[in-house]
Amino acid sequence: MMREQIADALRRLVAVQVEDIERAVKDGHKTIALNELADLNRQLKAFAAALKKVPIRA
């Protein structure tokens, strides 16, 4: 994966989750917002684990 591809993937992943978190906060749904935040954390950890498996190209 190229740096730009990684950056784009992260932006998309985070943007969707942040929208959901903001919507939950605005609607006063604290539990849903926390669940969305936990989901974002799980997705970022999975993404990081997947990147560790990709060989580094110089």
N, C-alpha and C positions, 0 to 999 in steps of 0.2 A: 504494500500500500504506500502510496505517496503521501507526503505531508498534507497536501491540499485535500486529498480524499479523507484522510483521518480527521482533519479539522472540520470538513463538511459533515461527516458522519456524526461527530460530537455535537456540532451546532444543531443538527436536526433532532438528535436524541434529546438534548437538553431543552430545546425550544418547545417541543411537544409537552414534555413533563412540566415545564415552568408554566405554560398556559393552563394546564390542569390544576396546578397548585394555586395560581393566582385566582382562577375561577372559584375554587373551593374556599379560599380565604375571603373573597368578596361576598360569597354566599353564606359565610359564617360557619362553614363545615370544617372545623379544626381537625377532626379525626381523618376525614378524607384527604385534607392537605398533608397531614403527617404520613398517611399511607402512600400518597403520590411521591412524597419526598423519599420514603423508604424504597419505593419502586425505582426511582431515579438512581439511588445509591446502588441497588442491585444491578441495574443495567450498566452503570459506569464500571463497576467491579468486573462484570462479565466482559465488557469491552476491553478493559485493561488486561484481563487474563488472555483474551484472544490475541491481543497485540504482542504479548510476551511470546507467543508461539510462532509469530511471523519472523522469519530470518531477516537480519539486518543487512541491507544492501548499501554499499559505499558509493 
